Amino acid sequence: MVDPRIRLSEPTIGDEEANAAARAVRDGHLVFGPDLPAFEAALAAAVGAPGAVAVSTGTAALHLALVTAGVGPGDEVWVSDLTFISSANAITYTGARCVLVDSETESWNLDPTIVADEIRRRARAGLPMPKAIVPVHLLGHPANLEPILDLLVEHGITIVEDAAEALGSRWRGGQLDGRAPGSVGAFGIYSFNFNKPISTGGGGMLVARDPDDLARARHLGAQAKIPNLDYRHDAVGYNYRLSNVAAALGVIQMQRLDGLIARRQAIAIRYRDAFEPLGLGSGPDASWAARSGWLSSAVFADPGTRTAVRSALDARGIESRPIWAPMRLQMPYASCEILGGGVATTIADQVLCLPCSAHLTETQQDEVIETVQHVVRSA
């Protein structure tokens, strides 16, 4: 399939975004301008963070968060095994070593029991603790962090939340009721890539609880240039700034966030209701979480049926994809230490992600549903 008619996840961009970007260009605010602080303020307010720094990508945001947290060569950082590779790559950029944490079945995110057991084992044995942990809120579903928050703080382990896919999600009930993924740890990051819940074409955002951390991240992300001095720099910095034109898109997208998330959530529910009678599972939907609806997915006990469904969708010009291969199966991370068993690989073998763009019509959803139903009933 070269050019699918129905894509997996596209941005929903309208005239307001186009006009905002055109205004920024017309006013000469391509790189710097008023949209950047406006976008940062809107994101910070939406997730309940004290402030935010807009950057070029979600990966840049994660790298910058880790560097600001003091992660470097010789350190150990724990990260979800089942995630997109950028979560591990950003750790590797710092020179630190990744340790992969297996998934739990309810949310598909890192298993808090595995984390807690290993921290306590190391504490009893007097072994070094990780410098940081990077829980990924996979497919926009919040990770189950509440059981391990106090333990992580007790042992001085920095939490850097990879909420790249989770803008618009919330925890329900308990200590974190109403909180947004990315707002609980010392740092949180978001992505505005073309396929994310909202998009600026490319871009990311870093939030931090400590104002000094936020200021440090902003400084490092702007080449560590000393203010009011001509080309003087006090550290190795990075060219991670987001353009004002992209931020202009982001300001309008943030105004539409609730509606875009509601549309994606409705699509996920429609798929779930259509596929449950077929014996298929759906994406994680724990009672203690409200996820963003990115991405919608179906779960096939038989990998062969999943392959057949994907081929049938492909033949009709409908884009789908398996969830990412766990990091343990990726060549750069095949030798990493793994905490836990094989839950992540089992999930990866069974999941197929389905079209979930906010502007997906009911007719297009029907095409997806009917294709899946036909293959499964014929199997």
N, C-alpha and C positions, 0 to 999 in steps of 0.2 A: 504494500500500500504506500504510494508515493505521497499523495495529497488527500488525506481523509476529509470527508464531508463533515463529519462530526468529530471534533477534537476532544482530547481527554479533559483538558482544563485550560481555558482561555481567559484572558482579562475581559471584563465587561467595561468598555470605554465608550463614552458618549460625547455629545457636543460640548458639554460643560468642561470636560477634561481637555478636549481639543482647543477650546477657546482659552482656557487658562494657560496652556503651554504656548499658544500663539501670543498671548499678552506678554508672557515672560520674555519671549524672543523679541517682540516689538519694542519692549521697554529697555532692552539691552541687559536683562537680568538672566543671562545664560548660565553662568557659573555661580555667582553670588546674587542674593536678592532676598526680598521679604518672604518668599514662599518657604525657604529653608527653615527658619525659626517657626513659622506657622505650622509646617508639617510636623516638626519635632514636638511642638506643644500639643498638637492634636493627638498624636500617638501616645505621648506620656499621659495625657488626661484619660484616654480610652482604656489604658491598661493599669492606671493607678500608680504610675511611677513618678518620682520627683522630677525627672528630666530625661532627655533622650538626645542622642547624637546620630544624625543621618549619615550614612556611609554608602559606598558604591555597590555592595552586595551583602547578602546575609553571611556569606563566608568571611568577608572582611570584618563584619561586626563581631563574629565569633573569635576570629584571630585577635582582634583588638581587645576584646574582653579578657581573653586569656593572658595576653601580654600585660595589660593593666593590672591583672590579678597577681602578676609576678611569676607566672608559669614560665619555665625555661628549661635548658638542657639539664638532664639528670632527674627531672621531676617525673612523677607518675600521675596520669590523669585517667580516671575511669569514664567510659562513654558507653552509651547504648550500642549493643552489637547490631541490632536491626535499625538501620538508619541510612540516609543518603551519605555518600562517602565524604562530603565536605565536613561533616561533624568530626570525623577522625583526621581529615587532612589539616584542619585548622590547628589541632593539637600538635601534629607533626611539624607544622611550620615553626613552632616555638622551640623545637628540639626535645620536647618532652616525649615520654613513652606512653602509648595507649594501652589500657587494659580494658577488655571488652566485657560488658555485663549483659547476660542473657535476659530474654524477655519474660514477662509474666503473661498468662493467657487472657486476663480480663481486659487489659488496655493495650497490650502488645509492646508497652514501654518497658524500660529496665525494671527488674524485679526488686522491690524494696527489701524483701526478705533476704535475698542474696547479698545485697549491699550491707544490710545490718549484720548478718552473720559474719561476713568477712572483716568488717571493721572491728567487731568484738573479738574475733579470733586474733587479729593482729594486736589489739590492745592487750590481750592476755599474754601474748608471746613477746611483747615489747618490740614488735616489728614496725617499720616506718609506715605512715599513713600516706594516702595519695594527697598531692597538693590541691587537686580540684576534682570535681565530678561534673560531667556534662550530661544531664538527663535530657533526652530528646522527647518532645511532645509529638509523637508520631502521628501522621495524618490528621493533625489538629486535635488529637485527643490528649487531655492533660495526663501527665505521668502521676503515679500514685506516690507523691512526695511526703505527705503528712507523716507516715510512720517513721521516716528517717530524718526529718528536719532537725530535731533536737540532737540526735546522735551526730550528725554532720557538723553542727555548730560546736558541740562539745569537743570534738577532735580537731577543730580548726580547719575543716575541709571546705574550700570555697565552692559554692554552687554557681555554675554558669549554665543557665537554662537555654537550651536550643529550642526556641519557640518559633522557628522559621515558618512553620506551617500552621501555627495555632492562634493567630490573631482572630479575635472574636470568640474564643473558647473561654470557659469558666469552670472552676471547681464548684461543687454543690455540697453543702453540709460540712460539718466538722470545722476544724481550725482554719481551713482555707476557703470557707464558704464565700462565694462571690468574687474571689480573687482571680486575676488573669494569669495564665502561664507566662512566665518571663518576668513577673513582678515579685517573686518570692525569694529567689536567690540573690546573691550579691550583684549579679549581672543577668540580663536577659537579652536575647537577640531575636530579630524578626527579619523576614525576607519579603521583598516586593518584586520578585522575579515574575516573568510573564504569566506563570501558571498558578501563582499564589492567591489567597483569598482576596487581597487587593494588589494592584500592580502599578509600578512606575516604569515598567519596561524592564528594569533592572534596578536593584537598590536594596538597602537594608537599614536596620536601625538597632542601636544599642541603647539599653536602659540600665541604670545602676542606682542602687539605694543610697550610696555615699556620694555627696556632691563633689568631694575631692577625686573620687574615682571617675566620675563623669567628666570633670575638667581635664583629668589626665588623659582619658581616652580621646577627648576632642583634640587635645594638643598633639598626641601621637598620630592621630589620624590625619592631621594636617601637616605632615612632615616634621613635626616637633619644632616648628619655627617659633623663635622667640618674638613675642609681640613688640612692635615699634622698633625693631632692629632690622637692618637690611641684610637678609639672607644669613642670619645667624641661627643655629639650631643647637639644642642642648641634649639631644638623644637621637638614636636611630628611629626615624619616624616612617610613616607610610602615606602614600597618596591615595587615601580612602574616602575622600569627600564625595558627597552626592551633588549633582548639579542642581541649580535652582529650577531649571526646566523640568527635570524629573520630579522635584519636590512640588511643583505646581500641579502636576498630575495627582501626586499623593494627597494634597490638601482636599481636592474634590473627591477622590476615592475614599478618604476617611469620612467625609460627610455622608457617603453612601454605604458605609461599612455594615450597619445593622441590616439593611435591606439585602445586601449581597450575601451576607452570612445566612440570613433566613431562607433565601432561595436555595443555597447549597444544602442546607439542612433538610429542606423539604424534599429535594431530589434524593438525598440519602434515605430518607424515610420511605419514599415511594419505592425505591429499589428493594429495601428490606421487606416491605409488605408484599411485593410481587414475588420475591425469591424464597421466602420462608416456606410457602406450601410445596416448593420443589425440594426441600431439604437442604437448601444452601444457607450458609451463615452470611453475616454481613460484617461491616467494619465494627470496631469496638465501640461500645456505647454503655459505659458503666453508669450505675445509678448515681455515683458521686461526681459525675462530670457532665458538662454540656459542651460537645465538641463542635468545631467550626464547619464541619461538612466537607473538609478537604482531606483526602480525596474520598469519594464513594467507592466501595469495594464489595465484591462477592467472594465468599469462601467456599472452595471446592474440596471435599474430602479426597476426591480422586484427581490427581494432577493431569491425567489423560483427558478428563472432561474439561478441565480448565483450558488445556491446549486446544481442544476442539472448539470451545466457545470463542476463544481468541481468534482462531482462524475464520470462524463464521462472521464475527464482527468485522474483521479485516476485509473480508470479501464484500461486505456491504459499505465499506468506506467509513467504518466506525473505529476510532482509535481506542485502544485499551492497552494496559501493560501490567505485568506482574509487579508486585511490590519489590523494593530493592533487595538484592542479595545481601545477606548479613556481612559485616566487615570481615568475619573470619574466613569468608570465601573470596574476598578480594585480594589480589596478589600482593599489594603493599602491606596488608595487615594479616596475612595468613599465619605468621609466626607469633602473633600477639597472645599474651596470656588471656584466658577466657574464664570468667567467673560464672558458674552455672552449667547447665546442660545444653540440650538441643532444641529448646522451645523456639528460638528465633528462626532456625532453619526449617522447622515444621511449618511455621506461619508463612515463611517466604515461599514454600512449595505449594501453598494452597490459595493464596490471595491473587485476585485479578482486580485491578483498579479500573473503574468505568467512568465515562464522561460525566462531568459534574459542573460545567461552567454555569455561572449564575443566570446566563441568558438562554440556557438550554430550553427549548420549547417542549410542551407536552408531547407533541408529535415525535420529536426526536427522542425523548425518553421512551416513548412507546416502541420505537424501532429497537432501541437497546434491549428493552425488556422482552420483546417478542423474539428477538434473536436468541437470547439466553434461554428462554423457555423452550424454544423449538429444539435446540441442541440437547438440553438436559432431558427433555421428555423422550427424545429419540435414542438416547444413550443406552 
